[in-house]
Amino acid sequence: MNKTLEYYMDLPYRIEIVADKEEGGFALHCPELPGCATCAATVEEGLKLLEDAKRSWFAACLEDGVSIPEPSRLEDYSGQFKLRLPKSLHRRLAEKSGEEGVSMNQYCVYLLSKGV
């Protein structure tokens, strides 16, 4: 299938919005599209400008034959991964999870969510 500009424009790319506390306004970007970003005084204006930025970004990639990443989907992740750790850390995690009355898996998910 030959993917068109409109095909990419219709995909649900993530948008991150960050308030610029020093300058005022907002910075917006699509994390999956490197360099596709804009700034605006309001979020509403920023979303419109970001649509224009995405359109230009996609058009340039298509013209130059550059591969365009598609948005990641939650279904692409199983929710599981294997982790090797020192025995001493394993013991400490097991002890702490026991003190909290939860499984070590639940305790590690809690610790990771705090760090992310």
C-alpha positions as CSV (number, residue, x, y, z in Angstrom):
1,M,0.0,0.0,0.0
2,N,1.3,3.4,-1.0
3,K,0.9,5.5,2.1
4,T,-0.2,9.1,1.5
5,L,0.1,12.4,3.4
6,E,-3.6,12.0,4.5
7,Y,-2.9,8.4,5.7
8,Y,-0.3,9.7,8.1
9,M,-2.4,12.8,9.1
10,D,-5.2,10.5,10.2
11,L,-3.0,8.3,12.5
12,P,-3.3,9.0,16.3
13,Y,0.2,10.3,17.1
14,R,0.8,11.2,20.7
15,I,1.1,14.9,21.6
16,E,3.0,16.2,24.5
17,I,2.2,19.7,25.8
18,V,4.6,21.5,28.1
19,A,3.9,24.9,29.7
20,D,6.8,27.3,29.2
21,K,6.9,29.0,32.7
22,E,9.8,31.4,31.7
23,E,8.5,32.7,28.4
24,G,4.8,31.9,28.7
25,G,2.8,29.9,26.3
26,F,3.2,26.3,25.5
27,A,5.6,24.0,23.6
28,L,3.9,21.1,21.8
29,H,5.5,18.1,20.0
30,C,4.9,14.6,18.8
31,P,7.4,12.3,20.5
32,E,7.3,9.7,17.7
33,L,8.2,12.3,15.1
34,P,11.7,13.7,15.8
35,G,11.8,17.5,15.4
36,C,8.0,17.9,14.8
37,A,7.3,20.7,17.3
38,T,5.8,24.1,17.7
39,C,5.2,26.8,20.3
40,A,2.1,28.9,20.9
41,A,0.5,31.3,23.4
42,T,-2.5,28.9,24.0
43,V,-2.9,25.2,23.8
44,E,-5.7,25.6,21.2
45,E,-3.4,27.7,18.9
46,G,-0.6,25.2,19.5
47,L,-2.7,22.2,18.4
48,K,-3.6,24.0,15.2
49,L,0.1,24.9,14.6
50,L,1.1,21.3,15.4
51,E,-1.2,20.0,12.8
52,D,0.5,22.3,10.2
53,A,3.9,21.2,11.5
54,K,2.9,17.5,11.2
55,R,1.7,18.1,7.6
56,S,5.0,19.8,6.6
57,W,7.0,17.1,8.4
58,F,5.2,14.2,6.7
59,A,5.3,16.0,3.3
60,A,9.1,16.5,3.6
61,C,9.6,12.9,4.5
62,L,7.5,11.6,1.7
63,E,9.2,13.9,-0.8
64,D,12.7,12.8,0.4
65,G,11.8,9.1,0.7
66,V,12.4,9.1,4.5
67,S,10.7,6.4,6.5
68,I,7.9,7.7,8.7
69,P,7.3,5.9,12.0
70,E,3.8,5.0,12.8
71,P,2.4,5.6,16.3
72,S,3.0,3.0,18.9
73,R,0.0,1.2,20.3
74,L,-0.6,-0.1,23.8
75,E,-1.4,-3.5,22.2
76,D,2.3,-3.6,21.1
77,Y,3.4,-4.2,24.7
78,S,2.7,-7.3,26.7
79,G,3.2,-5.7,30.1
80,Q,6.0,-8.2,30.9
81,F,9.7,-8.2,30.8
82,K,12.5,-10.2,32.4
83,L,14.9,-8.5,34.8
84,R,18.1,-9.9,36.3
85,L,19.3,-8.3,39.5
86,P,21.8,-8.9,42.2
87,K,20.8,-11.4,44.9
88,S,21.2,-8.8,47.6
89,L,18.7,-6.5,45.8
90,H,16.3,-9.3,45.2
91,R,16.4,-10.1,49.0
92,R,15.8,-6.4,49.9
93,L,12.9,-6.1,47.5
94,A,11.4,-9.4,48.9
95,E,11.8,-8.1,52.5
96,K,10.2,-4.7,51.7
97,S,7.3,-6.1,49.8
98,G,6.7,-8.5,52.7
99,E,6.7,-5.5,55.1
100,E,4.2,-3.8,52.9
101,G,2.0,-6.9,52.6
102,V,2.1,-7.0,48.8
103,S,3.7,-9.3,46.3
104,M,7.2,-8.4,45.1
105,N,5.8,-7.9,41.6
106,Q,3.3,-5.3,42.9
107,Y,6.0,-3.6,45.0
108,C,8.3,-3.3,42.0
109,V,5.5,-1.9,39.8
110,Y,4.9,0.7,42.5
111,L,8.5,1.6,42.7
112,L,8.8,1.9,38.9
113,S,5.7,4.0,38.6
114,K,7.1,6.5,41.1
115,G,10.3,6.8,39.1
116,V,8.6,7.2,35.7
